């Protein structure tokens, strides 16, 4: 039940008595509707933390209606709050804080009129507002901190990157961006001394995970044996206690790439210890531990905690589908009702924290989305349901068919797949991951329809098939183009994994990676881990997982 448009104060009070767990949301809604004392309500809402949604929303409301109360509240310094504080008090400290936190805002320009303000703050505001001539006139180029702004202007005007040695003087928000651009250039030039220096600097800046990911890709190149060892030793000496679990996985992949299996084992064990049991990082680390040791314990853990992951399925773990109600979806719906109220007040994203508390609530909300035709939201909630539900007794067949449907365009998929000799379940997996069965889907890059066909491929298809494509969004036409592309990739690569990679990244990028990493010398799983494009790595895993699940649900020969 979404919260009704018209509610009296007494009706909201009744909801407060029924659902005290969502008191901050209901108090905010009560004040928003004009009931009750603003200051008292704000104090009760924000006592649980000023970064919570109800507190942020309440502070925003106070900034609009009673800004003089803001100094007495503990509010997050958003632009709206700081602007209201400045306007109500006239304290220039708030204006300086606006310029420091939000230099792109129009209000930040007012700091240029103030005396006694740090010059680098003014230079920052000028840079963000394109006042390049004024910035050059104001900056003292003999001071590295000010000269750094002049270098950023040159970069914006003609693309000249600031020298590597100047990066530490740049504003913090630009350092990593400029460093990564330098790193990309060094990688293309295969300048390994500079690559090592840039990666070490990246670790110092707190982004060890990215540095170790790049290292894992570089040390796997077979013709860089000695530089790769040096790179591995240099980077692994920087590992700190605060590194997150995924960073240790990348260290394990890097060690595997240089054939240090004992190191790889230790890194993966550390990653598994730091990750939450059953989550992606834990599953990935467990997979690699099994690959290294062949210890059945790890295989059993994958079967028990995450049998439908790409990693589990690729090891031949077969999903156990069970007819009937393995998971109790008919239990108490209190969390569902609270989630619906919160959704009406704060939106769907905020309400998720209530839906994910139990299986019945997730199931009910996912079913609502499916009835509304919103498969994107429904599939997300269904996977959340899978994450929290017990899996030892198998997975309900109804969950599999709800999460991996075949029926929406089964006739068109089968027809297109048959015409071009593609497994219809593989084409279905592509469609599920590309568009979530949204017929009118269109990506930012311009890809269209169920199979997300790019305009240039529409033209190629029309030319090769000698037919006119009147409507690329037509389901059958779009699926025929998708099957046509997949059939070409399958003929070239002879592999569903590589065909999925080509479908996402393009043949040019895939062929470059196959050469760079001497694919014939690697196992596919190692190759997949070191693909430079994060999107492609994730895409191949999702497509292959979906394909294997579709085969287990709807027939076809299981391929281990």
N, C-alpha and C positions, 0 to 999 in steps of 0.2 A: 504494500500500500504506500503510494507516494503521499506526502503530506498535502492535504487539500489547499486550494488557493485561498479560501477564507476560513480562518480559525479564530475563535475568541480566546481571550487570555485564560479563561477557565478550562477550555479544551486543551490548550497547551500544558496547563498545570496538571491535567489528568494524564497526559502523555508522560510528563515528568515523573509522576508517581508510578506509572506502569513500567517505564524504561529509564531508571536512574543512570544506567550506564552511558546513555547518550545525552546526559544533562547539558554539557557545554553547547551542543548543537541546538538543542531546544531553547536554551536561554538566549542564544544569539538570535534565533528566529523570533522569539518573543519580543526582544528589543527592536529588531528590524521592523516588526509590525506595529511598533509604537506603544508596546505595553511595558510597564515596569521601569525601574530606575537604571539608567545606563551605567553609572559608576559601580553600583553594587553588582550588577550582572557581569560587568567586565572583570571585576576582581575575582569573582567565582570562576569565570571561564578561563582566565589566564593563570590561575594558581597551579594548573597542571603543566604549564610550559608555554612560553611565549611563541614557540615555533609551531604550535599545533594549528590546524586549519581554523577551528572556532576562534582562537585568540587572534590570528592574523585577520580574519574577517571582521571580528569585533573592533579591532584597532582601526581598520579601514573605515568602518561605520562611524566610529567616534571622530576620526579625522574629518569626516564629512559633516557631521551634525554638531559635535561639541568639542572642537579642537583644543579648547582650554583645559580639558580634562586629561589630555595626552601626557603632560609631564608627570602626572600622578600614577600613570599606568606603566606596566612593563611591556612595551611593544617592540616588535621587530622593526629595525630602522629601514622600512621600505621607502620608496620615493614619495609615496602619498603621505605617509606619516611624517617624514622629515619636512616636507613642504608645508604641511599643516602646522607643525611645531614652529617653523621659521615665521610663518605668517601670523601666528597667534602670539608669539613672544618677541619677535624681532631679533632674536639672538643669532648673530652671524656665525656662531659655531655650527648651527644646523645647516647653514648654507655651504659652509666649508665641507661638511660631511656629505652633502648632496654631490658636490663637485668630486669628492674623493671616491664615493661609491658609484655614482651615476654620471660620469663625465659627459656622456652623450645626451643627457637631458637638457632641455632648453633652460631650465632653472640654473643649471651649472654655469651658464654664461655670466650670471650676475657676480660670480666670484672674481671675474676679471676687473671689476670696478673697485674691489676692496684693496686697501693698503695693508702691508704687513703680512701678506699671505705667501706661503712657500711658492717660489717661482716654478718649480717643477709641476705643482698642481695646476697653475695657469697654463703651462705648456701642454699638459695633458688634455685640458679642456679645449685649447686651440686645435690640437691635433685631431680630436674627435669631431670637431665642427668644421674641419677643412680650412681653418684660418692659417694657411701655410706661410704666407708672406709675413704676417704678424709674428708667427712663431719664430721664423728665422731671424727677425729683427730683435726679438726679445732674448733668444738663447745666447748664452755665453759659450762659444765653441771650445774654449780652453778648459771647461769643466766637463768631465766625461758624462755625468748624469744629464746635463743639458744638451750636450752634443748628440747624445743618443736619440733625442727627439728630432733633431735635424736629419739624422740617418733614417728614421722612420718616415719622414716626409719624402726623402729621396726614393725610398722603397715604394711608397704609394704613388709617386709621380711617374717614375720610370722603371720600376721593378728591380732596382738595385738593392740587393739584400745587405743589411748591415754586416760588417765583418764579424767572424766568429768571436774574436777577442772582445767585441763590444757588447756581446749578448748580456753579460752580467750587469751592465749599466742600464739596460732597457727597463721600462715599466714591467712589473711582474706579469701582467696579463698578456704581454707580447713575447716574453722570453721563450716559452715552450714552442709557440707557433713559429718563430724565426729559427729556433734550433732544429725543429723537425724539417723545415724547408732546406736547411743546410744538410741535414742527414740524408734526405732524399737525393740531393746532388752528389754527395759522397758515395752513396750506394750505387748510383748509376755509373760513376767514374771508377768504382772499385778501389777507392782510396782508403785502405784499411787503417792507416794510422789516424786519419781524420774520423773514420767511422767509430773507432774505439774511443777517441776523445769525446765525440758527440754523445755516444751511449753512456759513458761515465758521467757526463754532465747531466744527462737525462735522469740518471739514478739520483744524483745530488739534488735535482729539482723535485724529487719525490715520486717520479713516475718509473719506478723500477720494473713494473709489470710490462710496460711498453718496450723498455730497453731489452728485457730478457726475451720478449717475443721476437724482436728484430734479430737479436743474436741467434735465436733458435733457427730462424730462416737462413741466416748467413753461414753459420758453421756447417749446415747440411750440404753446402755446395761442394761436390767431391774434389774439384781442382783447387780448393783453397785450404789444403790440409794444414800447413804450418801457420798461416795467418789465423785460421779458425781455432786452433789450439790456443794461440796467444789471446785471441778475443775471449774465448771461454774462460781461461784462467783470470783474465783481467776483470771480467764482469762478475764471475762467481765470488770474487774476493770482496764484493761490495754488498753482499746480501745482509740485510738487517732483520732484527726481530719483528719490526712492524710490517714486513712484507705480507700482503694478503695471499690467500691460498692459491689463487690462479697464477700468481707470480712464480710459485714453486713448481706448478705444472710446466710452465714455460722453461724453467731451469732443467726440469726432467727431460723435456723434449730436446733441449740443446745438448744435454749429456748423452742422450740416446743417439743424436746425430754425429757425435764424435766418438761413439762406441765406448763410452765410459759407463757401462751398464750398472756398476756398483753405485756410482754417483747418481745415475738416473733413478735407481731404486730408492735411494735415500731421499731425493727430492720429492718423488711421488708419494712416499710414505708421509713426509711432512705436509704435503698438500692435503692428503686424505685426512690427517689428524686435525687440520685447521678448518676444513670445510664441514658443512652440515651434511649429515648422513643422507644419502639419496639425491642430493642436489647435483647440478651439472658438473661442477668442479670435482666433487667427490667421485662421481661416476666415471669421469674421464681419468682421474688418477688411478682408480681401481682397475679400469680397463688396461692401462699401461702396466700396472703391477702384475696383472695376469699374463700379459704378453711377455714380460721379462722372466717371470718365475714359473709360469704354468701351474701355480698353486690353486687348487680347486676351491680354496676358501674364498678367493676373490671372485671366482665365477659364481659361486653360491650367493655371495653378497649382492652381486649385480642382479641375479635372478630374484632375490628376495626384496630388494629395495627399489630397483628401477628397471624392470624387465622390458619396458618399451623404449628405452633410450636407444639412440643410434649405436652406441658402443655395445650394449647388450645384444641387440639384434645382429650386429655384424659378427659376433662370436658364435652365432647359431642358436642363441637362447630363443626358444619358441614361445610366443605368448600363449598363456593358458586362458582361453575364453570360456566363461561359465554361464550357462543359461540360468535365469532367475536372479534373485536379489541377493548378491554377495555383499554389497554395500547397503547399509540401511539408509534409504533416502526418504523414509516416511516418518522420521523422528520429529522432535520439537523444532518449530520454525521461528523461534524467538529472534535469533540472530538475523534471519531473513527479514522479519518485520522491522527490526531496528535498522537494517541496511537500507530498506526501502524508504524509511523516514529520512535517514541521513542523505540518501541519494536525492530526495526531493529538496533538501536544504543546501547541500554542498556539492552534489554531482556524483556521478558514477565512480570516479577514481577514488574519492574519499570513502565511498560506501564499501569498496572492496574489502577493507579491513574487517568488516562485519560479515560479509558473505563467506570469506575464506576460513571462518572459525569452525565450521562443521560441514559434513557431507550433505545433509538435507538442504541447508541454505544455498550452497553452491549449486546443487542439482536443480532446485526450484528456480533460481535466477537464470541459470543457463537455459532451462526450458522456456522461460519467458522470452529470452532473446531469440531462441529458435522459432518460437511462434510468431515473433515480429519480423522474421527473416534476416536477423542480424547474426550470421554465422561467425563473423570475426570475433565479436564479443563472447558468443557462446562457446567457441572453441577454446578461448583463453580460460574461461571459468571451468570448463570440463577438464583441462589439464591441471588447473589448480586442485580440482577435486581428486584427480589421480594422484597428485603429490601427497595429499594428506590422508588418503584412504589406505587401509591395509592391503597388501598385495600377495600375502602368502597363500591365500586360498584361491587365487586366480583373479581375473578381471571380468566384470560383467560384460556380456555380449552387447547389451543395450548401449553401454558406454562406448564401446568400439564403433558401433554403427552410427551413433550420434556424433562422435568426434571425427570419424573418418567416413563420411557419407559417400556413396557411389551413385545414388539415384538421381540427384538433381539434373544431370545431363548425361545419364548413362547411355542412352540411345545414340546421341551425337558423338560421345567419346568412343564408343565401340565402332561406329561407322568410320570415323576419321582414323582410328588406330589400325583398323583392318585395311584401309586403302593404302596406307604407307608402311605396313608391316611392323608396327610398334606395339608393344604390350599395352593393352588398354589400361591396366592398373598403373603402369609407369606414367602414362599420360595423365591419369587421374591424380597421381601424386604430384606431378608438376603443376596441375591446375590448382590443387588445394593450397600449395605453398606460394604460388604466384598471385592468385587473386582471391583465395577463399571462396571460390564459386560466385564471385560478383561479376555479373555479365558486363556491366558498364564500367568496370575498374579501369583506371588510367593512372599511370605512375607519373612522377615528376619529370622523368626522362622522356615521357611520351608513349610508353608501352601501353598497348590497348587490349582490353577484353579478358576472357577467361584464361588464355595462355600467355597473356602479356606480350603481344607481338609488336615489335618496333616498326615504324613506318617504312624504313628502308627494306625490311624483310617482307613487308606487304608487297612492295614493288617487285622484289626478286621473285616472290611466289607467283605473282600475276604474269610475269615475263616467262618464267620457266614452265608454268602450267598452261600458258596461253589462254588465260581467262581473266575476265574483269572482276575485281573485288569491289563490289558496290558498297558493302557495309562490313568493315573489319570487326565490328562488335557482334555480328550475327554469330550465335554459338557454334553452329556447324562449320561455318567458314573459318572462324577464329581457331577452332580446334583442329581443322585440317591443316592450317598453317603451322600450328604448334607441332602436330605429328610429322609434318614435312621436315621441319627443322630438326626434330629429334632423330628422324630416320637418317638424315645426312650425318649427324654427329655419331650415331651408332655405327654407321658404315666406316667412318674415319677412325674412331677410337676403339670400337668393339667392346665398350664397357659402359654400363649404366652410370657408374660413379663419374667417369670422365665426361660423359655426355651431359650430365647435370651441371658439371663445372663449366663446360663450354656454353651451355644454354644461358648461364648466368653471366659469365665474364667475357665470353666471346672466344673464338678459336685463336685469335692472335695472342691474347694474354696466356691462354692455356698452353699453346705451343712453346711460348717463351719459358714458362715455368718447367715444362717437360724437359727442355734443353738445359736450363740453368741447374736443375737438380738431378740430371741424369736419371730420369724416372725409371729406366729399366734396371737400375741398381737399387732402387728403394722398394719397400712394401708400400701399398697404397695408403695405409693409415698414417705412416710417417709423412708421406707426400702431402696428404690432406692437412696435417697439422702445420706444415711450413708454407702453405700457399700464402703469399703476401696479402691477399685481399680478405679481410675479416668477413665481409658480406658473403663471399664465395664459399669460404669454409663453413659458415653457418648454413648456407643454402644447401650445399651438398648433403650435409648431415640431415637436415630436415626432409629433403626429398627422399633420400634413401630410407630414412626411418618410416616415412609415410608409405613408400613403396612396399617395404617388408610387412608393414602392418596391413596394408590392403591385400597383399597376397595371403596373409594368414586369415583374414576375414572373409574374403570373397573368392578363394580358390587360387589355383595356379601352383606350379611346382615350386616348393620352397628351395631356395638356393642358399646354401651355407657359405 
